[in-house]
Amino acid sequence: MIGIARLALAGLMTITAMGTARAEDALKARIGVLRLSSSAPVFIAQDKGYFREAGLDVELKFFDAAQPIAVATTSGDVDFGVTAFTAGLYNLAGKGTLKVIGGMSREKAGYPLIGYFASNNAYAAGLKTPKDLAGKRVAVTQVGSSFHYSLGLLADKYGFKLADVKIVPLQSLSNAAAALKGETVDAALLPISTARKLMDEGGAKFLGWVGDETPWQLGAVFASPKTLTNKVLVTKFLGVLAKADREYHDVILAAMKDGVAPINDKTKPLLEIIAKYTNLPVEQVVGNCAYIDPDGKLDVKNVDNQIKWLQEQGFADKGFDANAIIAKDFVKAE
């Protein structure tokens, strides 16, 4: 009996050692993200263990604006960035310090994500629709941010000059929301997850959705050239994201109606994961599900248009285009 017990113990120790070895062999990766539904596939993959199953030990690092994620990726503070395109990101990529490796969120009609919001005083004074933003003080996170670009697209659509808008860069979503509530700006572009609390408290008025006004490729997955040398890591990471992209699309986005996802036995588990990582109740997440291509494709033509627009405005350096910043070995182009 003693011999059998020793054999059993030895077997248990071997299994434990193998498990420890596998954990130690896992490729480590730090991912820079925002607490927004635009990163939903990342949250799903992390929470459901898809990264771990693929042999990845992933740490999520959260930021309050897109541009710092690009900087952190360049510096090596994170290995992958998942966030919106910005002029700063493009400038880093144009210098060769970043490469786009996949698509993520898009502004698309019918999928609420970023909205235009007015202060109560400005709304009462006549700011009722997005086209009324001409001549107003509008808060964004940073000059050249996705919010700034969205405002530029709106100006082009309605024929007013972007230069006539007083852009107020406040560096973070929380600062922009506070300025809107405090009436120090007339309006702000904010993700609905940030603006909803303001509206619920009567601190802001909704004007419209960016996706309904000017659809565009909002977000992407990117990495530094150093990270890209580890092709096994990048391939595994993108493989897991592709799995999560498809699940998010087929379970939640495919079920949405009038911009809202239903809560049922199929959708609830994923909605609860998104709620967990965005610090929102499920009842709010249902109206805050960003569109993401089910195959993780990138609208390269739209990216090129963004670069050209930012270059024309003087927000991005000249001398590069979309082809120069895309890692063609990994990107699935639309």
MIKE-928086 format. One line per 10 residues: number of its first residue (from 1); for each residue x, z, y of C-alpha. Coordinates in steps of 0.001 Angstrom, whole numbers. Example, Ala and Ser with C-alpha at 12.3 -4.5 7.8 and 13.67 -1.06 7.14 Angstrom:
1	12300/7800/-4500  13670/7140/-1060
***
This chain:
1	0/0/0  2879/828/2331  4378/-2590/1670  1099/-4324/2475  738/-2305/5669  4255/-3248/6714  3542/-6921/6053  323/-6712/8075  2163/-5012/10937  4929/-7597/10814
11	2326/-10374/10907  585/-8774/13875  3895/-8434/15719  4667/-12086/15020  1277/-13222/16350  1723/-11028/19433  5204/-12407/20018  3911/-15969/19678  1164/-15225/22204  3703/-13729/24592
21	5988/-16725/24160  3143/-19106/24895  2265/-17151/28036  5895/-17201/29116  6136/-20931/28392  3157/-21712/30633  4064/-23806/33655  3486/-21821/36830  1736/-23415/39799  513/-22097/43143
31	-2403/-23924/44723  -3264/-23721/48424  -7018/-23889/49055  -9760/-22874/51477  -12704/-20735/50385  -15042/-23739/50645  -17135/-25670/48153  -14878/-28647/48847  -12472/-26967/46402  -15173/-26285/43773
41	-13389/-28060/40876  -10309/-25882/41443  -12433/-22744/41231  -14223/-23977/38111  -10968/-24865/36372  -9450/-21485/37217  -12450/-19354/36325  -13298/-21137/33076  -9708/-21048/31879  -9114/-24801/31912
51	-5714/-24418/33571  -4680/-21781/31065  -5832/-23912/28127  -3624/-26731/29439  -583/-24454/29521  -681/-23738/33250  -348/-20334/34872  -2124/-20952/38184  -2234/-18724/41251  -4679/-19567/44042
61	-3493/-18890/47588  -6220/-18906/50230  -5895/-20108/53830  -8205/-20189/56871  -7425/-23746/58037  -6279/-27003/56472  -3033/-27622/58328  -1271/-24435/57139  -1846/-25589/53558  69/-28800/54264
71	2909/-26799/55820  2969/-24375/52879  3160/-27280/50432  6068/-28799/52307  7937/-25492/52458  7395/-24732/48789  5141/-21718/49364  2577/-23559/47233  3091/-26342/44709  -162/-28189/45323
81	-2492/-28373/48313  -6201/-29100/48060  -7774/-29474/51473  -8861/-31842/54237  -6721/-34543/55769  -5293/-33667/59181  -2940/-35357/61627  -337/-32732/60792  -639/-33475/57085  -235/-37178/57747
91	2819/-36581/59919  4458/-34534/57174  3590/-37196/54626  4888/-39911/56928  8255/-38127/56961  8272/-38087/53177  7710/-34351/52709  4253/-34744/51134  2541/-37189/48812  -1173/-37627/48167
101	-1864/-37491/44425  -5669/-37511/44218  -8997/-37477/46000  -11221/-34464/46515  -14154/-33844/48884  -15955/-36521/50874  -18361/-36486/53749  -21340/-38257/52237  -24959/-38541/53295  -27164/-36065/51491
111	-24385/-33579/50698  -24118/-30923/53438  -20568/-29808/54177  -19382/-29922/57803  -21982/-29731/60538  -22281/-29858/64296  -23522/-26582/65774  -24489/-25650/69326  -24372/-22326/71114  -27767/-20929/72031
121	-27221/-21446/75755  -26027/-25047/75327  -28963/-25816/73043  -31389/-24411/75585  -29713/-26562/78251  -30319/-29782/76306  -27663/-30056/73561  -30067/-31015/70777  -28326/-33727/68729  -24747/-34711/67787
131	-24728/-37603/70263  -25297/-35064/73079  -21771/-33647/72547  -20331/-35998/75174  -18937/-33954/78039  -19247/-30618/76201  -16713/-27939/75239  -16340/-28256/71479  -14389/-25877/69246  -12299/-27216/66353
141	-9596/-25562/64279  -6687/-27704/65476  -5920/-30894/67367  -5919/-33718/64834  -7867/-31687/62264  -10653/-33088/60091  -13124/-31618/62601  -11384/-33407/65481  -11405/-36678/63545  -15108/-36257/62722
151	-15805/-35844/66434  -13814/-39002/67132  -15895/-40951/64618  -19029/-39645/66293  -17762/-40802/69709  -17083/-44257/68299  -20552/-44406/66747  -22433/-43443/69902  -20169/-45127/72413  -18942/-42159/74404
161	-15299/-41414/75145  -13620/-38732/73091  -11538/-37986/76181  -14751/-36856/77892  -15156/-34090/75327  -13299/-30867/76044  -11629/-30139/72708  -10930/-26428/72224  -8493/-25873/69307  -8858/-22293/68047
171	-6606/-22427/64964  -9078/-21065/62398  -12670/-21323/61250  -13356/-17682/62041  -12090/-18099/65607  -14235/-21193/66153  -17304/-19377/64837  -16628/-16383/67087  -16257/-18632/70149  -19564/-20317/69383
181	-21362/-16985/68999  -19681/-15631/72126  -20806/-18654/74185  -17245/-19519/75259  -17797/-23042/73888  -20874/-25256/73883  -20511/-26386/70310  -18314/-26338/67222  -17760/-28325/64074  -17915/-25913/61145
191	-18454/-25968/57392  -21929/-24741/56582  -20479/-21791/54655  -18982/-20515/57922  -21920/-21437/60151  -24754/-20159/57970  -24164/-16505/58849  -24213/-17430/62540  -27512/-19232/62157  -29046/-16452/60068
201	-28129/-14008/62846  -29493/-16320/65538  -26027/-17010/66937  -25991/-20831/66719  -28209/-23886/66434  -27819/-26689/63887  -27473/-30244/65259  -26631/-32422/62255  -24281/-33182/59365  -21054/-35152/59599
211	-21800/-36824/56268  -25099/-38159/57552  -23544/-39442/60772  -20108/-40706/59715  -19212/-40587/55975  -15471/-40491/55171  -12836/-39307/52692  -12382/-35740/53834  -10092/-34088/51330  -7324/-34760/48882
221	-4865/-33243/46466  -1229/-33423/47503  2206/-32167/46543  5809/-32202/47706  8355/-34669/46282  10042/-31712/44562  6848/-30830/42703  6371/-34475/41753  9677/-34466/39860  7958/-32229/37300
231	5718/-34941/35888  4475/-32752/33044  3195/-30168/35534  1560/-32770/37786  -24/-34656/34896  -1469/-31487/33374  -2722/-30270/36740  -4485/-33533/37561  -5873/-33754/34036  -7518/-30364/34384
241	-8884/-31247/37836  -10355/-34465/36440  -12193/-32455/33800  -13519/-30024/36410  -14411/-32860/38844  -16579/-34454/36177  -18266/-31193/35210  -19012/-30279/38830  -20437/-33740/39486  -22529/-34036/36338
251	-23911/-30500/36367  -24406/-29740/40075  -24180/-32873/42220  -26280/-34985/39866  -29048/-32371/40045  -29129/-32082/43849  -32214/-33096/45773  -32495/-33173/49558  -29045/-31598/49848  -29862/-28594/47648
261	-28819/-27850/44072  -31402/-26217/41787  -30667/-22882/40150  -31282/-23174/36421  -29614/-22299/33126  -27311/-25296/33407  -26245/-25042/37044  -26204/-21277/37537  -22877/-20553/35775  -21003/-23053/37981
271	-22855/-22003/41125  -21865/-18408/40411  -18210/-19430/40114  -18337/-21223/43474  -20103/-18212/44994  -17380/-15910/43662  -14538/-17859/45267  -16300/-18707/48535  -17637/-15176/49063  -21199/-16438/49367
281	-24386/-15541/47509  -25584/-18166/45042  -28682/-18698/47181  -26425/-20037/49951  -24105/-22034/47703  -26979/-24245/46563  -27149/-25891/49995  -23389/-26068/50370  -22155/-28338/47585  -19621/-30862/48843
291	-19549/-34326/47313  -16560/-35011/45066  -15973/-38238/43158  -16505/-37572/39444  -13257/-39351/38596  -11218/-37833/41408  -10823/-41235/43050  -9367/-41639/46514  -10832/-44042/49086  -7465/-45500/50067
301	-8950/-47935/52583  -10619/-45072/54431  -7377/-43054/54387  -5633/-46015/55987  -8359/-46176/58654  -7866/-42479/59366  -4130/-42924/59821  -4607/-45864/62184  -7170/-43967/64259  -4955/-40887/64535
311	-1978/-43069/65461  -3991/-44820/68162  -4989/-41445/69595  -1384/-40272/69590  -2099/-37500/67074  -69/-39055/64251  3353/-40663/64287  3537/-44432/63983  5443/-46402/61402  3585/-45600/58171
321	306/-46391/56450  -1682/-45147/53465  528/-46916/50933  3572/-45038/52207  2120/-41586/51558  360/-42110/48231  1969/-41368/44875  747/-44483/43117  1705/-43174/39667  -995/-40517/39956
331	-3685/-41699/42396  -6879/-43278/41124  -7761/-45621/43956  -11301/-46684/44725
***
